[in-house]
């Protein structure tokens, strides 16, 4: 491969990484804001999942939005982007598996991701959540992969 082609691939990789960092980071910041403003409503959303013990729901409603905000800001700024991408990818897996678990149990709930609506009647169809979360998992996986490749030290020649 020519030097120009390699540099072109590096440039494309950096552009994709930058766009994914901004997109996912912005999404995490946006998703955190309504939860920070109204943690009681977010606690209701967490409760509706019927997964966590009642004793930890309020704590989760207070901590999770701030974690999302910090991770989003880290992705946007690029400071600690690899760690933030790993955490975001892990959180997205947790959120996705919680949706799958509740679907299997026959619970049609509002996820609480981007608004404080707590009734299923106020929520988009569950299929939308699966399409959206699958897309986010793919995007975060690609971002994590691109950042990991950048951090792998090259083997010395010889």
ABEGO torsion letter per residue (X at the ends): XBAAAAAAAAAAAAAAAAAAAAAAAAAAAAAAAAAAABAAAAAAAAAAAGABBAAAAAAAAAAAAAAAAAAAAAAAAGBGAAAAAAAAAAAAAAAAAAAAAAAAAGBBBBAGAABABABAAABBBAAAAAAAAAAAAAAAAAAAAAAAAAABBBBBBX
